[in-house]
Amino acid sequence: MLGQLFKTFSNCLKIPELRSRILFTGLVLIVARLVSMTPVPGLNGAELSAYFQKLAEQSGGGNSVVALYSLFTGGAIERCAVGALGIMPYISATIIIQLLSAVIPGLNKLVREEGGRSKIVAYGRYLTVLLCLGQGLVMALGWQNPEATFPGFTGRLVLIDNPWVYRIQTTVILTTGTLLLMWLGEQITERGIGNGVSLIITIGILARLPIAIKDLWFKFFPPADMPRTTNWMYGVFLLILLVVVVAGVIMISQGQRKLPVQYAQRAVGRKVYSGGTSYIPLKVNYTGVMPVIFAQAILMIPGMLFQKLGQVYNLEVFIKIGTLFSYSSWFYFVAEALMILFFSYFWVATQFNELQVADDLKKHGGYIPGIRPGQATADALHRIMNRITFAGGVFLVIIALIPTLMTRFLNLDYSITQFFGGTSMLITVGVLLDTMRQMESFLLMRHYDGFLKKGRVKGRG
């Protein structure tokens, strides 16, 4: 298996176009990492980085809005870097446009028109700029008042005396950083390999991998002044768990329900099109990682709000309510599971239009065997997608809760457990699989074997 994998990678370098695309992608990703490491002028990023490192050593947790955002920026927010906003404003704008397209008839019609897609992309870019300006100003204010944003922080981050010069300068720089990352992602998609935006997020996540490996190494081989608290059986268990989780994510991400479709013979003008059979691929994990991100982001807000109100007004009941939303609470586990299931159905309802699919099948003379075309087909698709979505939602719940459960019961730092599940695992595996598919398509065109047997990634159909 490893021999086949190394042979495939060597074949990738034999194809001039694919080799140039791989090199271009690597160089652009290096530039993206530099953006996330270059500090904003007038800010003391080293002091904030030291605070985050100390916080991680004390709590080992990552259940906060800042920690979640830092995950997608590759730690840029902790360094007060130019790319501190990351690519998230662009992703948020894209999601907002997609949701609005599902409920606003004008946008829905524009999506289906020829050339309308380019207008939708332009709207997303305009919205990205607006979100960057708003989020950049909020982040600038947060750095200006670090005591309120980062509990327990003592020190000064802003080195510029004039507050408005600092705010305007920082907002413009952060907006420019996000737009640069957006442009770099588009260049990767057009001239490189894989989805550029997803690759930028993935490389930011993988940038934390050396820290996780170092922390895990110290668990088994601590310094001379620290006692050893783990044995080799513990390491075997973690290795088996990692393999099982990765295999499960690949299986569910690639899994699909192939719904058979029969096409009748039809005549269009003087041409007669023969009938045939095909299928509709309905992915088990149709929603991807979005339900997990939505659930975690929303559940963090009540905890922060009630904790803050309890501290300001000295109300014990608010502090207790805020504690319920901490990652160590069973209420948080149940609430997150229910929220993930809810957003799984919500995302499918907004993105999968069974009426449109049924109408398209009817127009092209297709039908599902045993089901009448039209409304009956739409109802059948609705029932099937509900069952598939439940299976995919349960899978997302299990993957999302693994890091939190490992942090609580195995006494591991969140820097380690985030690579055993959650958004990190889902994004990384999904992006790597997509990149492998694109590389494989170049190999098959040049009559080379793919990454796995039969020249295709398993599960492509």
C-alpha positions in Angstrom: 0.0 0.0 0.0 2.8 2.5 0.9 4.7 1.4 -2.2 1.7 2.2 -4.4 1.3 5.6 -2.6 5.0 6.6 -3.2 4.8 5.4 -6.8 1.8 7.5 -7.4 3.4 10.6 -6.0 6.5 10.0 -8.1 4.1 9.7 -11.1 2.7 13.1 -10.2 6.1 14.7 -10.6 6.5 13.1 -14.0 3.6 15.1 -15.5 4.8 18.7 -16.3 1.5 20.4 -15.8 0.7 18.6 -12.5 4.2 19.2 -11.2 3.9 22.9 -11.9 0.5 23.0 -10.2 1.9 21.2 -7.1 4.8 23.6 -6.9 2.6 26.6 -7.4 0.2 25.4 -4.6 3.1 24.9 -2.2 4.6 28.4 -2.8 1.2 30.1 -2.4 0.6 28.2 0.8 4.0 29.4 2.1 2.9 33.0 1.4 -0.4 32.4 3.2 1.5 31.2 6.3 3.7 34.3 6.1 0.5 36.4 6.2 -0.6 34.6 9.3 2.8 35.2 11.0 3.6 38.8 10.1 2.5 41.0 13.0 0.4 44.1 12.6 2.5 47.3 13.1 1.9 48.9 16.4 0.9 45.7 18.3 2.9 43.6 20.7 2.0 40.2 19.4 4.8 38.4 21.4 3.1 39.2 24.7 -0.3 37.9 23.5 1.4 34.7 22.3 3.0 34.2 25.7 -0.5 34.6 27.3 -2.1 32.0 25.1 0.8 29.6 25.7 0.4 30.0 29.5 -3.4 29.6 29.2 -3.0 26.4 27.3 -0.6 25.0 29.9 -3.0 25.9 32.8 -6.3 24.8 31.4 -5.6 22.5 28.4 -8.9 23.5 27.0 -9.9 25.1 23.7 -13.6 25.7 24.3 -13.8 29.4 23.5 -14.8 31.7 20.7 -11.2 32.9 20.4 -9.8 29.3 20.4 -12.3 28.3 17.7 -11.4 31.3 15.6 -7.7 30.8 16.2 -8.1 27.3 14.8 -9.2 28.6 11.4 -6.6 31.3 11.3 -3.6 29.1 12.1 -2.9 30.9 15.3 -2.7 34.3 13.6 -5.0 36.0 16.1 -2.7 35.0 18.9 0.2 36.7 17.2 -1.7 39.9 16.3 -0.9 39.0 12.7 -2.0 40.6 9.4 -4.0 37.5 8.7 -5.7 37.5 12.1 -9.2 37.6 10.5 -8.2 34.6 8.4 -10.4 33.5 5.5 -13.5 33.2 7.7 -15.1 36.5 6.6 -15.1 35.2 3.0 -16.5 31.8 4.1 -19.2 33.6 6.2 -20.1 35.8 3.2 -20.4 32.8 0.9 -22.6 31.0 3.4 -24.8 34.0 3.9 -25.2 34.3 0.1 -26.1 30.6 -0.2 -28.7 30.9 2.6 -30.2 34.0 1.0 -30.3 32.3 -2.4 -32.5 29.6 -0.8 -35.1 32.1 0.5 -34.9 35.1 -1.9 -36.4 34.2 -5.3 -34.3 36.8 -7.2 -31.0 35.3 -6.0 -32.3 31.8 -6.6 -33.1 32.7 -10.1 -29.8 34.4 -10.6 -28.0 31.2 -9.5 -29.7 29.1 -12.1 -29.1 31.6 -14.9 -26.2 31.4 -17.3 -23.6 33.9 -16.1 -25.4 34.5 -12.9 -22.8 32.5 -10.9 -20.2 35.2 -11.5 -22.6 37.9 -10.1 -23.2 35.8 -7.0 -19.4 35.5 -6.5 -19.1 39.3 -6.9 -21.8 39.8 -4.3 -19.9 37.5 -2.0 -16.7 39.5 -2.4 -18.5 42.8 -1.7 -20.0 41.3 1.4 -16.6 40.0 2.4 -15.2 43.5 2.5 -18.1 44.7 4.7 -17.6 41.8 7.1 -13.9 42.4 7.2 -14.3 46.1 8.1 -16.8 45.3 10.8 -14.8 42.3 12.3 -11.5 44.1 11.9 -12.8 47.1 13.9 -14.1 44.8 16.6 -10.8 42.9 16.7 -8.9 46.2 16.9 -11.0 47.2 19.9 -10.5 43.8 21.5 -6.7 44.2 21.2 -7.0 47.7 22.6 -8.8 46.5 25.7 -7.2 43.1 26.2 -8.3 42.7 29.8 -12.0 42.5 28.7 -11.2 40.2 25.7 -8.7 37.9 27.3 -9.5 37.1 30.9 -6.4 37.2 33.1 -4.3 39.1 30.6 -2.1 41.8 32.2 -0.1 44.1 29.9 -0.4 46.4 26.9 -0.8 45.3 23.3 -1.3 48.6 21.5 1.9 50.6 21.1 0.3 53.5 19.2 -0.7 56.5 21.3 -3.4 57.9 19.0 -6.4 55.5 19.4 -8.2 56.4 16.1 -5.0 56.2 14.1 -4.5 52.7 15.6 -8.1 51.6 14.9 -8.2 52.8 11.3 -4.8 51.4 10.5 -5.5 48.0 12.1 -8.9 47.7 10.5 -7.5 48.5 7.0 -4.5 46.1 7.5 -6.7 43.2 8.7 -9.2 43.7 5.8 -6.3 43.7 3.3 -4.9 40.6 4.9 -8.2 38.7 4.4 -8.6 39.9 0.9 -5.0 38.8 0.1 -5.8 35.3 1.5 -9.0 35.2 -0.5 -7.1 36.1 -3.7 -4.4 33.5 -2.9 -7.1 30.9 -2.5 -8.6 31.8 -5.8 -5.2 31.5 -7.5 -4.7 28.0 -6.0 -8.2 26.9 -7.2 -7.4 28.2 -10.7 -3.8 27.4 -11.2 -3.0 24.9 -8.5 -4.4 21.7 -7.0 -7.5 21.5 -4.8 -9.8 24.1 -3.3 -7.7 27.1 -2.4 -9.7 28.4 0.5 -10.0 25.0 2.1 -6.3 24.4 1.6 -5.4 27.7 3.4 -7.6 26.7 6.4 -6.1 23.2 6.4 -2.5 24.4 6.3 -3.4 26.6 9.3 -4.7 23.7 11.2 -1.7 21.5 10.3 0.6 24.3 11.5 -0.4 23.3 15.0 0.5 19.6 14.5 4.2 20.0 15.6 3.0 21.5 18.9 0.6 18.6 19.4 3.3 16.0 18.6 5.7 17.7 21.1 3.0 17.7 23.8 2.2 14.1 23.2 5.9 13.1 23.2 6.3 14.7 26.6 3.4 12.5 27.9 5.5 9.4 27.3 9.0 10.9 27.5 8.9 13.8 30.0 11.9 15.9 31.0 14.2 14.6 33.7 12.6 16.7 36.4 9.1 15.4 35.7 7.7 11.9 36.5 6.4 9.7 33.8 2.6 9.2 34.1 1.8 7.1 31.0 2.8 3.7 29.6 3.0 2.1 26.2 -0.6 0.7 26.4 -1.9 4.2 26.6 0.0 5.1 23.4 -1.3 2.0 21.6 -4.9 3.0 22.5 -4.3 6.5 21.2 -2.9 5.1 17.9 -5.8 2.7 17.4 -8.3 5.5 18.2 -6.6 7.8 15.6 -6.7 5.1 12.9 -10.4 4.3 13.7 -11.4 8.0 13.6 -9.6 8.7 10.3 -11.0 5.5 8.7 -14.5 6.5 9.9 -14.2 10.0 8.6 -13.1 8.8 5.2 -15.8 6.2 5.0 -18.6 8.6 5.9 -17.2 11.4 3.8 -17.0 9.2 0.8 -20.2 7.2 1.5 -23.2 7.9 -0.7 -26.6 6.4 -1.5 -26.8 5.7 -5.2 -30.4 6.2 -6.1 -31.1 4.5 -9.5 -32.7 6.6 -12.3 -34.2 5.2 -15.5 -34.3 7.4 -18.7 -36.9 6.7 -21.3 -36.3 7.0 -25.0 -37.3 10.4 -26.3 -37.2 12.5 -29.5 -36.1 16.1 -29.7 -36.7 17.5 -33.1 -35.2 15.0 -35.6 -32.9 13.4 -33.0 -33.9 10.4 -31.0 -32.2 9.9 -27.6 -32.0 6.4 -26.4 -32.9 5.5 -22.9 -30.5 4.3 -20.2 -29.8 4.0 -16.5 -28.0 6.2 -14.2 -28.1 7.2 -10.5 -28.3 10.2 -8.2 -25.4 10.2 -5.7 -26.8 11.3 -2.3 -23.9 11.8 0.1 -24.2 10.5 3.7 -22.4 13.5 5.1 -24.1 16.0 2.8 -23.6 18.9 5.2 -19.8 18.6 5.7 -18.4 20.3 8.7 -20.9 23.3 8.8 -23.3 21.9 11.5 -20.3 21.4 13.9 -19.1 25.0 13.4 -22.5 26.5 13.8 -23.3 24.5 16.9 -20.0 25.2 18.7 -20.0 28.9 17.8 -23.6 29.4 19.0 -23.2 27.4 22.2 -20.2 29.5 23.2 -22.1 32.7 23.2 -24.6 32.0 26.1 -21.8 30.8 28.4 -19.7 33.9 27.8 -22.7 36.2 28.2 -24.0 34.7 31.5 -20.5 34.5 33.0 -19.9 38.2 32.1 -23.3 39.3 33.5 -22.8 37.2 36.7 -19.4 38.9 37.3 -20.6 42.4 36.5 -23.8 42.2 38.6 -22.5 39.7 41.1 -25.4 37.2 40.4 -24.5 33.6 41.3 -27.4 32.2 39.3 -26.0 33.7 36.1 -22.6 32.2 36.9 -24.1 28.8 37.4 -26.0 29.1 34.1 -22.8 30.1 32.3 -21.0 27.0 33.9 -23.6 24.8 32.2 -22.2 25.8 28.8 -18.6 24.9 29.7 -17.0 22.0 27.9 -16.8 20.0 31.2 -20.6 20.1 31.6 -22.9 17.2 30.5 -25.5 19.8 29.6 -23.0 21.1 27.0 -22.5 17.6 25.5 -26.3 17.1 25.1 -26.9 20.6 23.8 -24.1 20.3 21.3 -25.3 17.0 20.0 -28.9 18.3 19.6 -27.6 21.5 17.9 -25.5 19.5 15.4 -28.5 17.3 14.5 -30.6 20.4 14.1 -28.1 22.2 11.8 -27.6 19.1 9.8 -31.3 19.0 8.8 -31.3 22.8 8.5 -28.4 22.8 6.1 -29.8 20.0 4.0 -33.2 21.8 3.9 -31.6 25.0 2.5 -29.1 23.4 0.1 -30.9 20.3 -1.2 -34.0 21.2 -3.3 -35.9 17.9 -3.9 -38.5 19.7 -5.9 -35.9 21.0 -8.4 -34.3 17.6 -8.6 -37.6 15.9 -9.3 -38.5 18.6 -11.9 -35.2 18.3 -13.7 -35.6 14.5 -13.9 -39.1 14.9 -15.3 -37.9 17.4 -18.0 -35.1 15.0 -19.1 -37.4 12.0 -19.2 -35.9 10.3 -16.1 -37.7 8.6 -13.2 -36.9 6.5 -10.2 -38.0 2.9 -10.8 -41.2 2.3 -8.9 -41.9 6.0 -8.2 -44.1 8.2 -10.3 -42.4 11.4 -11.7 -43.2 14.8 -10.2 -44.4 15.3 -6.6 -44.1 11.6 -5.7 -40.4 11.7 -6.7 -39.9 14.8 -4.6 -41.6 13.2 -1.6 -39.4 10.1 -2.0 -36.2 12.2 -2.2 -37.3 14.0 0.9 -37.8 10.8 2.9 -34.5 9.3 1.7 -32.5 12.5 2.5 -34.1 12.7 6.0 -32.8 9.2 6.8 -29.3 9.8 5.3 -29.1 13.2 7.2 -29.9 11.4 10.5 -27.0 9.0 9.9 -24.7 11.8 8.9 -25.7 13.9 11.8 -25.1 11.1 14.3 -21.6 10.6 12.8 -20.9 14.4 13.2 -22.0 14.3 16.8 -19.6 11.4 17.6 -16.7 13.1 15.8 -17.4 16.5 17.3 -17.5 15.2 20.9 -14.3 13.1 20.7 -11.8 16.0 21.5 -13.9 17.3 24.4 -14.3 13.8 25.9 -10.6 13.0 25.5 -9.7 16.3 27.2 -12.0 15.5 30.1 -11.4 11.8 30.7 -7.9 11.2 29.4 -6.4 14.4 30.8 -4.9 15.4 27.4 -4.4 19.0 26.3 -6.8 20.3 23.6 -3.8 20.9 21.4 -3.5 17.1 21.1 -7.1 16.0 21.2 -8.2 18.4 18.4 -6.4 16.1 15.9 -8.4 13.1 17.0 -11.8 14.6 15.9 -13.9 17.7 15.7 -13.6 20.3 13.0 -9.8 19.8 12.6 -10.2 16.2 11.6 -13.3 16.8 9.3 -11.7 19.7 7.5 -8.3 18.1 7.1 -9.5 14.7 5.8 -12.1 16.2 3.5 -9.6 18.6 1.9 -7.0 16.0 1.5 -9.5 13.6 -0.2 -10.6 16.4 -2.6 -7.0 17.2 -3.4 -6.2 13.6 -4.1 -9.2 13.3 -6.5 -7.9 16.3 -8.5 -4.4 14.9 -8.7 -5.8 11.5 -9.6 -7.7 13.0 -12.5 -4.5 14.2 -14.0 -2.9 10.8 -13.5 -5.7 9.0 -15.2 -5.6 11.3 -18.2 -1.9 10.3 -18.7 -2.7 6.6 -18.2 -1.1 6.4 -14.8 -2.5 4.5 -11.8 -4.3 6.5 -9.2 -3.8 6.5 -5.4 -5.7 3.2 -4.9 -6.5 0.2 -7.0 -8.5 0.5 -10.2 -7.2 4.0 -10.6 -9.7 5.9 -8.5 -10.2 6.9 -4.9 -12.6 4.5 -3.3 -16.1 5.7 -3.1 -16.2 7.9 -6.2 -18.6 5.6 -7.8 
